[in-house]
Amino acid sequence: MTKIEVLRKKGRIVKYKATGHSEYGEYGSDIVCAALSTALQMPLAGFQDVLDIYPKFEINSDGFISVDIDGMELKGREREVHALLESMVVVLKGLAEEYPKNIKLVEKEEN
């Protein structure tokens, strides 16, 4: 199962991370894993390649991704950054509803 944690401060997403494999299909042909990878990496690509913003992040082949924008200077692009992140969450919620045995999505609000 893939566990995804989304951390918010004052309602805004500041960090997200995912761990584990979805175990829906065979390695290399797992459609749930592919969908999750795309959804989780899309904001990061948008930050870097479109907005020229470089958050702290880590990705490995063991099903782990962590992205942290907490306290970053967003160069006046707050609206775009948060649109990318909220769009990701919309996709993740849909996937978690469709594949509840393979994905657990947890959203937390930090004080």
C-alpha positions in Angstrom: 0.0 0.0 0.0 1.1 3.6 -0.7 0.6 6.0 2.2 0.5 9.6 1.2 0.6 12.4 3.8 -0.3 16.0 2.9 0.7 18.6 5.5 -1.1 22.0 5.6 -0.4 25.2 7.5 -3.3 27.7 7.6 -5.1 25.6 5.0 -2.2 25.8 2.5 -0.2 22.7 1.5 3.4 23.1 2.6 4.7 19.5 2.4 3.7 16.1 1.0 5.3 12.7 1.0 4.5 9.2 -0.2 5.9 5.9 0.9 5.4 2.3 -0.2 4.2 0.6 -3.3 0.6 0.3 -4.3 0.9 -3.4 -5.0 -2.0 -3.3 -7.5 -0.1 -5.0 -10.3 3.3 -6.4 -11.3 6.3 -4.1 -10.9 6.8 -2.2 -14.1 3.1 -2.5 -15.2 1.3 -1.3 -12.1 -1.2 1.3 -13.3 -2.0 2.6 -9.8 1.7 3.2 -9.2 2.1 4.9 -12.5 -0.9 7.2 -11.8 0.4 8.0 -8.3 3.9 8.7 -9.6 2.5 11.1 -12.2 0.2 12.9 -9.8 3.0 13.3 -7.1 5.7 14.4 -9.5 3.6 16.8 -11.6 3.7 19.7 -9.0 7.4 19.3 -8.6 8.0 19.5 -12.4 5.7 22.5 -12.6 7.6 24.3 -9.8 11.0 23.7 -11.4 10.4 23.8 -15.1 7.6 26.3 -15.3 7.8 28.5 -12.2 11.6 28.4 -11.6 11.1 27.4 -7.9 13.2 24.7 -6.4 11.8 23.1 -3.2 13.5 20.7 -1.0 12.7 17.2 -2.3 13.7 13.6 -2.3 12.7 10.8 -4.6 13.9 7.2 -4.7 12.9 3.9 -6.5 11.5 2.4 -3.3 8.2 4.3 -3.7 9.3 7.4 -1.7 8.8 11.0 -2.6 9.0 14.0 -0.3 8.5 17.6 -1.3 8.8 20.5 1.2 7.9 24.2 0.3 7.5 25.3 4.0 9.0 28.7 4.5 10.2 29.0 0.9 10.2 32.3 -1.1 7.6 31.6 -3.8 8.6 34.6 -5.9 5.1 36.0 -6.1 3.9 32.7 -7.5 1.8 31.6 -4.4 -1.3 31.2 -6.5 0.3 29.0 -9.1 2.1 26.9 -6.5 -1.1 26.3 -4.5 -3.1 25.6 -7.7 -0.6 22.8 -8.6 -0.7 21.3 -5.1 -4.5 21.4 -4.8 -4.9 19.9 -8.2 -2.6 17.1 -7.1 -4.7 16.5 -4.0 -7.9 16.3 -6.2 -6.3 13.6 -8.3 -5.0 11.7 -5.2 -8.4 11.8 -3.6 -10.0 10.3 -6.7 -7.3 7.5 -6.8 -7.6 6.8 -3.1 -11.4 6.4 -3.5 -11.1 4.2 -6.5 -8.3 2.0 -5.0 -8.8 2.0 -1.2 -6.8 -1.2 -0.8 -3.8 0.3 -2.5 -3.7 3.9 -1.4 -4.1 5.7 1.9 -4.3 9.5 1.8 -4.0 11.4 5.0 -4.3 15.2 5.2 -3.0 17.0 8.4 -3.2 20.6 9.5 -0.1 21.8 11.4 -0.4 24.6 13.9 
